[in-house]
């Protein structure tokens, strides 16, 4: 069992906006639960790059992230090519981070298995 087991078990809750993005201090605490992810753009989003043996493996992973995102109704930016897939999460409606972003990071980590 890893550090992100608690986050992995949660479900994203719809964010209607009208709230402030998560503080950099709170984001730093949650980062401890999603090792491998980076806090970027002044704590506005989290990002992780995954490596794969070829293009199709990267594409399959990108598709799996997309399906998971549809299920949770919380969508990342995904970039992929030969041997890599980079996933970035932030909550568009608040222009920054929300707990949902960390929940999704923990779930995406499980996809790589």
VOTI-994197 format. One line per field, with one value per residue (C-alpha): residue number from 1; residue in three letters; x, y, z. Coordinates in nm, 4 decimals, m for minus. Each point is the difference from the previous one (the first is absolute). Layout:
% residues N
n = [NUM; ...]
res = [Ala; ...]
X = [X; ...]
Y = [Y; ...]
Z = [Z; ...]
% end
This chain:
% residues 113
n = [1; 2; 3; 4; 5; 6; 7; 8; 9; 10; 11; 12; 13; 14; 15; 16; 17; 18; 19; 20; 21; 22; 23; 24; 25; 26; 27; 28; 29; 30; 31; 32; 33; 34; 35; 36; 37; 38; 39; 40; 41; 42; 43; 44; 45; 46; 47; 48; 49; 50; 51; 52; 53; 54; 55; 56; 57; 58; 59; 60; 61; 62; 63; 64; 65; 66; 67; 68; 69; 70; 71; 72; 73; 74; 75; 76; 77; 78; 79; 80; 81; 82; 83; 84; 85; 86; 87; 88; 89; 90; 91; 92; 93; 94; 95; 96; 97; 98; 99; 100; 101; 102; 103; 104; 105; 106; 107; 108; 109; 110; 111; 112; 113]
res = [Unk; Unk; Unk; Unk; Unk; Unk; Unk; Unk; Unk; Unk; Unk; Unk; Unk; Unk; Unk; Unk; Unk; Unk; Unk; Unk; Unk; Unk; Unk; Unk; Unk; Unk; Unk; Unk; Unk; Unk; Unk; Unk; Unk; Unk; Unk; Unk; Unk; Unk; Unk; Unk; Unk; Unk; Unk; Unk; Unk; Unk; Unk; Unk; Unk; Unk; Unk; Unk; Unk; Unk; Unk; Unk; Unk; Unk; Unk; Unk; Unk; Unk; Unk; Unk; Unk; Unk; Unk; Unk; Unk; Unk; Unk; Unk; Unk; Unk; Unk; Unk; Unk; Unk; Unk; Unk; Unk; Unk; Unk; Unk; Unk; Unk; Unk; Unk; Unk; Unk; Unk; Unk; Unk; Unk; Unk; Unk; Unk; Unk; Unk; Unk; Unk; Unk; Unk; Unk; Unk; Unk; Unk; Unk; Unk; Unk; Unk; Unk; Unk]
X = [0.0000; 0.1323; m0.0395; m0.2794; m0.2380; m0.2352; m0.0185; m0.0476; m0.3149; m0.1657; m0.2277; 0.0208; m0.2741; m0.1286; 0.1614; m0.2412; 0.2613; m0.0308; 0.2667; 0.3656; 0.2570; 0.1926; 0.2864; 0.3568; 0.0475; m0.2954; 0.1046; 0.3495; m0.1510; m0.2121; 0.3012; 0.1451; m0.2850; 0.0715; 0.3729; 0.1308; m0.2299; 0.1331; m0.1589; 0.0441; m0.1005; 0.0066; m0.2071; m0.2699; 0.0203; 0.1590; 0.1780; 0.1638; 0.1759; m0.0176; 0.2336; m0.0887; 0.1724; m0.1594; m0.2661; m0.2915; 0.0634; m0.0004; m0.3195; m0.1697; 0.0875; m0.1284; m0.3271; m0.0302; 0.0530; m0.2701; m0.2500; 0.0714; m0.0412; m0.3386; m0.1106; 0.1067; m0.1093; 0.3336; 0.2160; 0.3751; 0.2190; 0.1708; 0.2999; 0.1552; 0.2345; 0.2525; 0.0811; m0.1538; m0.3267; m0.0223; m0.3125; m0.0847; m0.2873; m0.1532; m0.3567; m0.1039; m0.2962; 0.2206; 0.3185; 0.2117; 0.0159; m0.2803; 0.0046; m0.1497; 0.3297; 0.1846; m0.2692; 0.0426; 0.3800; m0.0258; m0.2406; 0.2202; 0.2957; m0.1996; m0.0471; 0.3693; 0.0010]
Y = [0.0000; 0.3408; 0.3447; 0.0907; m0.2790; 0.2399; 0.2351; m0.2922; m0.1064; 0.3418; 0.1175; 0.3395; 0.2385; 0.2557; 0.3403; 0.2782; 0.2718; 0.3016; m0.1305; 0.0870; m0.2420; m0.2059; 0.1802; m0.0933; m0.1194; m0.2404; m0.1187; m0.0759; m0.2194; m0.1949; m0.0381; m0.2387; m0.2388; m0.0039; m0.0690; 0.0559; 0.2949; 0.3567; 0.3207; 0.2490; 0.3475; 0.1538; m0.2892; 0.0494; m0.3586; m0.3401; m0.1960; m0.3370; m0.1573; m0.3767; m0.1996; m0.2981; m0.2474; 0.1378; 0.2235; m0.2422; m0.0552; 0.3779; 0.0348; m0.2818; 0.1711; 0.3366; m0.1700; m0.1652; 0.3387; 0.1451; m0.2730; 0.0396; 0.3764; m0.0399; m0.2331; 0.2521; 0.3023; 0.1717; 0.0425; 0.0540; 0.1338; m0.3011; 0.0127; m0.3168; m0.1241; m0.2759; m0.1404; 0.2715; 0.1343; 0.3186; 0.0631; 0.3360; 0.0693; 0.3224; 0.1067; 0.2225; 0.1608; 0.1430; 0.0472; m0.2057; m0.3072; m0.1801; m0.3306; m0.1613; 0.0525; m0.2041; m0.2690; m0.0365; m0.0064; m0.2900; m0.1834; 0.0567; m0.1435; m0.3214; m0.0296; m0.0395; m0.2897]
Z = [0.0000; m0.1009; 0.1391; m0.2406; 0.1026; 0.1772; m0.2980; m0.2388; 0.1874; m0.0226; m0.2784; m0.1626; 0.1051; m0.2506; 0.0455; m0.0883; 0.0256; 0.2256; 0.2379; 0.0254; m0.1373; 0.2530; 0.1704; m0.0863; 0.3596; m0.0142; m0.3460; 0.1323; 0.2719; m0.2502; m0.2315; 0.2574; m0.0855; m0.3744; m0.0390; m0.3497; m0.0681; m0.0129; 0.1210; m0.2850; m0.1144; 0.3491; 0.1410; m0.2648; m0.1289; 0.0505; m0.2715; m0.0504; m0.2953; m0.0474; m0.2238; m0.2178; m0.2295; m0.3206; m0.1519; 0.0346; 0.3719; 0.0532; m0.2036; 0.1896; 0.3280; m0.1280; m0.1003; 0.3434; 0.1676; m0.2263; 0.0900; 0.3711; m0.0330; m0.1651; 0.2801; 0.2661; m0.2090; 0.0661; m0.3061; m0.0353; m0.2745; m0.1603; m0.2314; m0.1383; m0.2660; m0.0542; 0.3445; 0.2186; 0.1351; 0.2065; 0.2077; 0.1589; 0.2377; 0.1217; 0.0591; m0.2872; 0.1781; 0.2746; m0.2016; 0.2375; 0.2155; 0.1835; 0.1886; m0.3138; m0.1803; 0.2605; 0.0025; m0.3745; 0.0259; 0.2457; m0.2310; m0.3054; 0.1924; 0.0415; m0.3773; m0.0586; 0.2433]
% end
